[in-house]
Amino acid sequence: MNRNNVDVKSLDIDGLELLCSDIRERILEVVSKNGGHLSSTLGATELIVAMHKVFDSSKDPFIFDVSHQSYAHKLLTGRWDDFDTLRQFEGVCGYTKPSESDDDYFVAGHSSTSISLGVGAAKAIALKGENETRIPVIVIGDGSMTAGMVYEALNELGDRKYPMVIILNDNEMSIAKPIGALSKMLSSVMAGAFYQKFKKHTESFVDNFGDGARYLAKKLEESLKLITPGIMFEEMGIEYIGPINGHDMKSIIETLELAKNLKKPVIVHAQTLKGKGYEIAEGKEEKWHGVGPFDLSDGKSSKKSSTKSATQIFTESLLHLARKNEKIVGATAAMPSGTGLRELLEEFPERFWDVAIAEQHAVTSMSALAKEGFKPFCTIYSTFLQRGYDQVIHDTCLLDLPVVFALDRAGIVGEDGETHQGAFDISFLRAIPNMTLFAPRDEKSFHQAMRFASEYDHPCSLRYPRGSFIETDLADSAEFELGKSQLLRSNKGDILFVGYGNGLGRAYETAKFLDSDVSILDLRFVKPLDTQMLKDLSKKHKKWYIFSDSSKAGGVGSAILEFLADAKIVGIELVSFEYGDEFITHGNTRLVEESLGILPEQLAKRVQS
């Protein structure tokens, strides 16, 4: 069978189950070589195949929350043969991407946007008069249900009653576990066509017999709801069906057909097993969520690194500081391992919290702890702090509270691509009053920066890269002092390289390709700048080159240009090697950097031109 053009609608149950098996095999084959998201996408396979059986992705908006679980959808929409290029430069994206396929309704990568998108799509469908031919279909995981945006969308949806099918992929049994067999029995009854028809006729019947009958019927319905897991959704005005077995193809198709025909907002609660079909990963939580290349036979990573990552250094440093200072606390938003906070959660469970996918809440709650005299470390990926920007301004900086924002994955993150690149944190944080921005360049300076942060009595942010720092043999790192940079190499030539954070390593590597010696400055602080150092250097060097893994707009180069203009310093030729005004694609980091023209050998040619 040509799986690249398979007609799902023509298959019977046996054929669909065989297709699911082939899809899992293909996902495992590719992800074991390329890396990617695994456990959640394996678990959602039957749900996605059933969606394509019941609905039509060429007209019905298929909206995947985060979309890391959408690999089966990609395989069913013409990308089977190209799936070998998953997450590779210029290959298939690891998330839904409309520019890649018309069957990908919306770009996704961050959590909890799907139901809001569905509500917007439903409004458009209603305005176009297409309700009889189109319906939004959402896939959202139980983890994404921890973010407030979901409930903002559900609140309006329950009021407007737009037709929509929301598949709640519950791979942790987080909703149904306290309820048990009784709720499953009741929910299966409530899911049936007979119950839905009976409910509709009963509502019509009691309307003809006055308030007394209506009151009794309402009380009976409320009594049933109290022992079903869908009470919250029902009370919001959204029909609830489930829980159903998310791996029982016949049951899923029947349920989706029912939900489709109800012509109202419906949540279908499906329980699935993470890692389904790959026993080593089945039921495992964070470990198999996102993986690098691995050996299929034993699940062991095939990519080893002897170099300590920046995240590992952060963990070691924060552990050391937390053991000495009981006022140090911290939070992460559903990324304890990714941000290096797992060990602190285990050693100090009363002082460190995983607040789930709720960056806004993480920022605001840590601000209150700061007001109470604690020293919070709010540990979030650069890309995810974008979700808590108003809280950084309104709840942290406005009161000048000493929260430390430790921003992991600053700069290019490689295969995760546009939605995850840590390009913008300098630009959006630098504009906020009371905020201090600084960055380490290597392991030693990272420990020094952490000590500074732990003692600093104002809001601050330090950023560090995915993976390891670029190592140098430059002068040893001095202790961090507010607004002080460090001149690591001083030469008489006209050229000054200004490096910020991991950009310092790029400056160092670029200098190796030049015939002439250059001076190299570790900027350290982009806010406040070391104005005296910059004034002194402006007298000696007239060609300045800026190296920082960040957006050029509002970035490090902008900060220095603003200073030069304010100080009326003229005659400086400044060139920034920061990222241009574009969203950066996915792929191997070196290939992405080469496409941007920022490899050291490429930058050296630009300096010499």
C-alpha positions in Angstrom: 0.0 0.0 0.0 1.2 3.5 -0.9 1.1 5.1 2.6 1.9 8.5 1.2 -1.6 8.7 -0.4 -3.6 6.4 1.8 -7.4 6.9 1.7 -8.3 6.6 5.3 -12.1 6.9 4.7 -12.1 3.8 2.6 -10.5 1.6 5.3 -12.5 -0.7 7.7 -11.5 -1.1 11.4 -8.9 -3.8 10.6 -7.4 -1.6 7.9 -7.3 1.4 10.3 -5.6 -0.6 13.0 -3.0 -1.8 10.6 -2.5 1.8 9.5 -1.9 2.8 13.1 0.7 0.1 13.4 2.5 1.3 10.3 2.4 4.9 11.5 4.0 4.0 14.8 6.7 2.0 13.1 7.4 5.0 10.8 7.5 7.4 13.7 9.9 5.2 15.7 12.1 4.7 12.7 12.5 8.4 12.0 12.5 9.8 15.6 15.1 7.2 16.7 17.4 8.7 14.0 16.5 12.4 14.1 15.2 12.9 17.6 11.9 14.6 18.3 8.7 14.2 20.3 7.8 10.6 20.9 5.6 9.4 23.7 2.7 11.8 23.2 2.6 11.4 19.4 2.7 7.6 19.7 -0.2 7.8 22.2 -2.3 10.0 20.0 -2.1 7.8 16.9 -5.6 6.2 17.0 -7.2 9.5 17.8 -5.6 11.2 14.8 -6.4 8.3 12.4 -10.0 8.4 13.6 -10.2 12.2 13.1 -9.2 11.7 9.5 -11.8 8.9 9.2 -14.7 11.0 10.5 -13.7 14.6 9.5 -11.9 16.1 6.5 -8.7 18.1 7.2 -9.0 19.8 3.8 -12.0 21.8 5.0 -12.4 21.1 8.7 -9.8 23.1 10.8 -7.7 20.4 12.5 -6.0 22.3 15.4 -3.4 20.5 17.5 -2.5 22.1 20.8 1.3 22.5 20.9 1.2 20.2 17.9 4.1 18.0 19.1 1.7 15.1 18.9 0.8 15.7 15.2 3.2 13.3 13.5 0.5 10.9 12.5 -1.4 13.8 11.0 1.6 14.7 8.9 2.0 11.1 7.8 -1.6 11.0 6.6 -1.4 14.3 4.7 1.2 13.6 2.0 4.4 13.7 4.1 5.0 10.0 4.6 7.9 9.8 2.1 9.4 13.1 3.3 9.1 12.2 7.0 12.8 11.1 7.0 13.6 14.8 7.0 11.7 15.5 10.2 13.2 18.4 12.1 16.1 18.6 9.7 17.1 21.8 8.0 14.7 22.6 5.2 12.8 19.3 6.0 9.5 18.5 7.7 8.8 20.6 10.7 8.3 19.0 14.1 5.1 21.1 14.6 2.2 22.0 12.4 3.1 24.6 9.8 0.6 26.0 7.2 3.4 26.9 4.8 4.4 23.2 4.7 0.9 21.9 4.1 -2.7 23.2 3.6 -3.8 20.5 6.0 -1.9 22.2 8.8 -4.5 24.8 9.8 -2.3 26.9 12.2 1.2 27.2 13.4 1.8 25.9 16.9 4.6 25.2 19.3 3.5 26.8 22.5 0.8 25.3 24.7 -2.9 26.0 25.3 -3.8 28.1 22.2 -5.9 25.5 20.4 -9.4 26.1 21.9 -9.0 29.9 21.4 -8.1 29.2 17.8 -11.1 26.9 17.5 -13.4 29.5 18.8 -12.0 32.0 16.3 -12.4 29.5 13.5 -16.0 28.7 14.6 -16.9 32.4 14.5 -15.5 32.7 11.0 -17.4 29.6 9.9 -20.6 31.0 11.3 -20.1 34.3 9.6 -19.5 32.6 6.3 -22.6 30.4 6.7 -20.6 27.2 6.5 -21.9 25.5 9.7 -23.3 22.6 7.8 -20.1 21.7 6.0 -17.2 22.7 8.4 -16.5 22.1 12.1 -13.3 22.8 14.1 -11.7 19.7 15.5 -9.2 20.2 18.4 -6.7 17.9 20.0 -5.5 19.0 23.4 -3.5 17.1 26.0 -4.3 17.1 29.7 -1.1 19.0 30.4 -2.2 21.9 28.2 -5.4 22.0 30.3 -3.3 23.5 33.1 -3.0 26.9 31.4 -5.5 29.7 32.0 -6.0 30.5 28.3 -7.9 27.2 27.9 -10.5 28.3 30.4 -10.8 31.8 28.9 -11.7 30.1 25.6 -14.0 27.5 27.2 -15.8 30.3 29.0 -16.8 32.0 25.7 -17.4 28.7 23.9 -19.9 27.6 26.6 -21.8 30.8 26.2 -21.7 31.1 22.4 -22.4 27.3 21.8 -20.4 27.2 18.5 -20.3 23.6 17.1 -16.8 22.2 17.9 -15.3 18.9 18.8 -12.5 19.0 21.4 -10.6 15.8 21.9 -9.0 15.8 25.3 -6.1 13.4 25.0 -5.7 12.4 28.6 -2.4 10.4 28.8 -2.0 10.8 32.5 -5.5 10.0 33.6 -5.4 13.3 35.5 -9.2 13.9 35.3 -10.7 10.4 35.5 -8.5 8.7 38.0 -10.4 9.9 41.1 -13.7 8.8 39.6 -13.2 5.2 38.6 -15.4 2.5 37.0 -18.7 4.1 38.0 -18.0 7.3 36.0 -17.0 5.2 33.0 -20.3 3.4 33.1 -22.3 6.6 33.5 -20.3 8.4 30.8 -20.7 5.6 28.3 -24.4 5.8 28.9 -24.4 9.6 28.5 -22.3 9.3 25.3 -25.0 7.2 23.6 -27.3 8.5 20.9 -30.3 7.3 23.0 -29.3 9.4 26.0 -28.7 12.5 23.9 -32.1 12.1 22.1 -33.9 11.3 25.4 -32.3 14.4 27.0 -33.5 16.6 24.1 -37.1 15.3 24.3 -37.1 15.6 28.1 -36.2 19.2 27.9 -39.1 19.8 25.5 -41.4 17.8 27.6 -40.8 19.6 30.9 -41.2 22.9 29.2 -44.9 22.1 28.8 -45.4 21.1 32.5 -44.2 24.2 34.3 -41.6 25.1 36.9 -42.2 22.0 39.1 -41.3 19.5 36.4 -38.4 21.6 35.2 -37.1 21.8 38.8 -37.2 18.0 39.3 -35.6 17.3 36.0 -32.8 19.8 36.7 -32.2 18.2 40.1 -32.0 14.7 38.6 -29.5 15.9 35.9 -27.4 17.7 38.6 -27.3 14.5 40.7 -25.9 12.5 37.8 -23.4 15.2 36.9 -22.0 15.2 40.5 -20.6 11.7 40.0 -19.3 12.2 36.4 -15.8 13.6 35.5 -17.4 16.1 33.1 -19.2 18.2 35.6 -17.0 21.2 35.1 -17.4 21.2 31.4 -21.2 20.6 31.5 -21.6 23.4 34.0 -19.7 25.7 31.5 -22.3 24.8 28.8 -20.2 22.3 26.9 -21.3 18.7 26.3 -19.0 16.0 27.7 -18.5 12.5 26.5 -16.2 10.0 28.1 -13.8 8.8 29.2 -13.3 6.5 26.3 -10.4 4.2 25.4 -8.2 6.3 23.1 -6.8 3.1 21.5 -10.1 1.4 20.7 -10.6 2.5 17.1 -14.3 1.4 16.8 -15.2 3.3 20.0 -13.3 6.4 19.0 -15.0 6.6 15.6 -18.5 6.0 17.0 -17.9 8.7 19.6 -16.5 11.3 17.1 -19.5 10.6 14.8 -21.8 11.3 17.7 -20.0 14.4 18.7 -20.0 15.7 15.1 -23.7 15.2 14.8 -24.6 17.0 18.0 -23.9 20.4 16.3 -22.7 22.0 19.6 -19.5 22.3 21.5 -18.4 18.8 22.7 -15.5 17.5 24.7 -14.5 13.9 24.0 -12.4 12.7 26.8 -10.0 10.0 25.6 -7.6 8.1 27.8 -4.4 7.1 26.0 -1.1 5.6 27.0 2.1 7.6 26.4 4.6 5.8 24.2 1.9 3.3 23.0 3.5 0.7 20.8 7.1 1.1 22.1 7.2 -0.8 25.4 10.4 1.0 26.6 8.6 4.3 26.5 5.1 3.3 27.5 3.8 5.1 30.6 7.0 7.1 31.1 6.4 10.8 31.7 9.0 13.4 30.9 11.9 11.2 29.8 10.3 10.1 26.5 8.4 13.3 25.8 11.2 14.8 23.6 14.2 12.7 22.7 17.5 12.9 20.8 18.5 10.1 18.5 18.4 6.7 20.3 18.9 3.0 19.7 15.5 1.4 19.0 16.6 -1.9 20.4 17.3 -0.7 24.0 16.2 2.9 24.0 19.7 4.2 24.9 20.8 7.6 23.6 23.1 7.3 20.6 24.4 10.9 21.0 26.9 11.3 23.8 28.4 14.6 25.0 31.3 14.9 27.5 30.9 18.7 27.6 28.8 20.1 30.5 25.7 21.9 29.3 24.8 25.4 30.5 21.7 23.9 32.1 23.8 21.5 34.1 26.0 24.4 35.3 22.8 26.3 36.3 21.6 23.3 38.3 24.9 22.9 40.1 25.1 26.6 40.9 21.6 27.0 42.1 21.8 23.8 44.3 25.0 25.2 45.9 23.3 28.6 46.6 20.1 27.0 47.8 21.9 24.8 50.3 23.5 27.9 51.8 20.6 30.3 51.7 17.1 29.0 52.7 15.5 32.2 51.3 16.2 31.0 47.8 13.1 29.5 46.1 12.1 28.8 42.6 9.5 27.8 40.0 9.4 26.3 36.6 6.4 26.0 34.2 6.1 22.3 33.4 9.8 21.9 32.4 11.6 20.6 35.5 14.1 18.5 33.6 14.5 20.8 30.7 15.3 23.8 32.9 17.5 21.8 35.3 15.2 22.3 38.3 14.4 18.6 38.8 17.1 18.1 41.4 16.0 21.2 43.4 12.4 20.0 43.3 13.6 16.7 44.8 15.9 18.1 47.4 13.8 21.1 48.4 10.2 20.2 47.6 8.9 22.9 50.0 10.9 25.7 48.3 10.8 24.8 44.6 7.6 24.3 42.5 6.6 23.0 39.1 3.5 25.2 38.6 2.4 23.4 35.3 2.0 25.2 32.0 1.4 28.5 33.6 4.1 31.0 32.9 2.0 34.0 33.9 1.2 32.3 37.3 4.9 31.4 37.8 6.0 35.0 37.4 3.3 36.5 39.6 3.5 33.9 42.4 7.3 34.4 42.5 6.8 38.1 42.7 4.7 37.7 45.8 7.4 35.5 47.4 9.9 38.2 46.6 7.7 40.7 48.4 7.7 38.4 51.4 11.5 38.5 51.7 12.4 35.4 49.6 14.8 35.2 46.7 12.9 33.6 43.8 14.5 32.1 40.7 11.9 32.0 37.9 13.4 29.4 35.6 11.9 29.5 32.1 12.9 29.0 28.5 13.5 32.3 26.8 10.7 31.5 24.3 8.2 30.8 27.0 8.8 33.9 29.1 7.1 35.7 26.2 3.9 34.2 27.6 4.4 36.0 30.9 5.5 39.4 29.7 2.7 41.5 31.2 3.4 39.8 34.6 7.1 40.7 34.4 6.1 44.3 33.9 3.1 44.6 36.1 3.8 42.2 39.0 7.6 42.2 39.2 9.2 45.3 37.8 6.6 47.8 38.8 7.3 47.1 42.5 11.0 46.6 41.8 10.9 43.1 43.3 14.1 40.9 43.3 13.0 38.1 41.1 15.7 36.4 39.1 14.6 35.3 35.6 16.9 32.4 34.6 16.4 32.1 30.8 17.4 28.8 29.4 17.6 28.1 25.6 18.6 31.7 24.8 19.6 31.9 21.2 19.1 29.4 18.4 17.6 26.1 19.7 18.0 24.1 16.5 15.4 21.5 15.5 12.4 23.1 17.4 12.5 26.1 15.1 10.5 29.3 14.8 8.2 28.9 17.8 11.1 28.0 20.2 14.1 30.2 19.1 15.2 32.3 22.1 15.7 35.4 20.1 13.6 38.1 21.7 14.2 38.2 25.5 16.9 41.0 25.4 14.6 43.1 23.1 11.5 42.8 25.2 13.1 42.9 28.7 15.5 45.8 28.0 12.6 48.2 27.7 11.3 47.6 31.2 12.3 50.0 34.0 14.0 48.4 37.0 15.1 45.4 35.0 18.8 44.4 34.9 20.2 42.2 32.1 23.4 40.2 32.2 24.9 37.0 30.8 27.8 34.6 31.5 30.2 33.5 28.8 31.5 30.2 30.3 31.2 27.9 33.3 33.2 30.0 35.8 31.4 33.2 34.9 28.1 31.5 35.2 28.7 30.6 38.8 29.8 34.2 39.4 26.7 35.5 37.7 24.5 33.3 39.8 26.2 34.6 43.0 25.6 38.1 41.8 21.9 37.3 41.0 21.3 35.7 44.4 22.5 38.8 46.2 20.9 41.4 43.9 17.9 43.3 45.3 16.1 44.2 42.1 14.6 42.3 39.1 17.2 40.8 36.9 17.5 38.3 34.0 20.4 36.2 33.0 20.4 34.2 29.8 22.3 31.1 28.7 22.3 28.8 25.6 20.9 25.4 24.8 23.9 23.0 25.0 27.3 24.1 26.0 29.2 27.4 26.0 31.8 28.1 23.4 35.1 27.6 25.2 37.9 30.2 24.9 41.4 30.6 26.3 40.9 34.3 27.0 41.6 36.0 30.3 40.1 34.5 33.4 36.7 35.7 34.5 36.4 38.3 37.2 33.6 38.6 39.7 30.4 40.2 38.5 29.8 43.8 39.5 26.7 45.7 38.5 27.1 47.3 35.1 30.8 46.3 34.7 32.2 44.7 31.6 35.6 43.0 31.3 38.2 43.6 28.6 39.6 40.2 27.8 42.1 41.1 25.0 43.5 44.6 24.2 45.3 45.4 21.0 46.2 48.6 19.2 44.2 47.9 16.1 41.0 49.7 15.1 38.7 46.7 15.6 36.8 45.9 18.8 34.7 42.8 19.2 31.9 43.1 21.8 30.6 39.8 22.9 27.5 39.2 25.1 26.9 35.9 26.8 27.6 33.0 24.5 28.2 35.6 21.7 31.6 36.1 23.3 32.6 32.7 22.3 31.5 33.4 18.7 33.6 36.6 18.8 36.6 34.6 19.9 36.1 32.0 17.2 35.7 34.7 14.5 38.9 36.4 15.6 40.8 33.2 14.9 40.1 33.7 11.2 41.5 37.2 11.0 45.0 38.1 10.1 45.0 41.1 12.4 44.6 41.1 16.2 41.4 42.5 17.6 40.4 43.7 21.1 37.7 41.6 22.7 35.2 42.9 25.3 33.0 40.7 27.4 30.1 43.1 27.8 28.4 41.1 30.6 25.7 43.7 31.2 23.5 45.0 28.5 21.5 46.9 31.0 23.0 48.9 32.6 25.9 49.3 30.2 29.5 49.9 31.4 29.4 53.5 30.0 32.9 54.4 31.2 34.5 51.4 29.6 32.7 52.1 26.3 33.8 55.7 26.4 37.4 54.7 26.9 37.2 52.1 24.1 35.7 54.6 21.7 38.9 56.6 21.9 41.0 53.6 20.8 38.8 51.6 18.4 36.6 53.0 15.7 35.2 49.7 14.2 32.9 47.9 16.6 31.4 44.5 15.9 28.6 43.1 18.2 28.2 39.4 18.8 25.1 38.2 20.7 22.7 35.3 20.1 19.7 37.6 20.0 17.5 39.7 17.7 19.2 42.8 16.3 16.0 44.9 16.7 16.2 46.2 20.2 19.1 44.0 21.0 22.7 44.5 22.2 23.8 46.6 19.2 20.8 48.8 19.6 21.6 49.4 23.3 25.2 50.5 22.4 24.0 52.7 19.6 21.6 54.4 21.9 24.4 55.0 24.4 26.7 56.4 21.7 24.0 58.8 20.5 23.1 60.0 24.0 26.8 60.5 24.8 27.3 62.3 21.5 30.2 60.0 20.6 30.8 60.1 16.9 33.1 58.3 14.4 32.2 54.8 15.5 31.4 52.3 12.8 29.2 49.8 14.5 28.1 46.5 12.9 25.8 44.0 14.7 26.0 40.3 14.0 22.7 39.6 15.8 19.8 38.0 14.1 17.9 39.9 11.4 14.2 40.8 11.2 12.9 37.3 10.6 11.7 34.1 12.3 14.5 31.6 12.3 13.7 28.1 10.8 14.3 24.7 12.3 17.3 22.4 11.7 20.8 21.5 12.8 22.1 24.6 14.6 25.2 24.8 12.5 23.2 24.6 9.3 20.8 27.2 10.5 23.7 29.5 11.5 25.3 29.0 8.1 22.0 30.0 6.4 22.0 33.2 8.5 25.6 33.9 7.7 26.8 33.9 11.3 29.3 31.1 11.4 32.7 32.5 12.6 34.4 32.0 9.2 31.5 33.8 7.5 31.7 36.7 10.0 35.4 37.0 9.6 34.9 37.5 5.8 32.4 40.3 6.6 34.8 41.9 8.9 37.6 41.9 6.3 35.4 43.0 3.4 
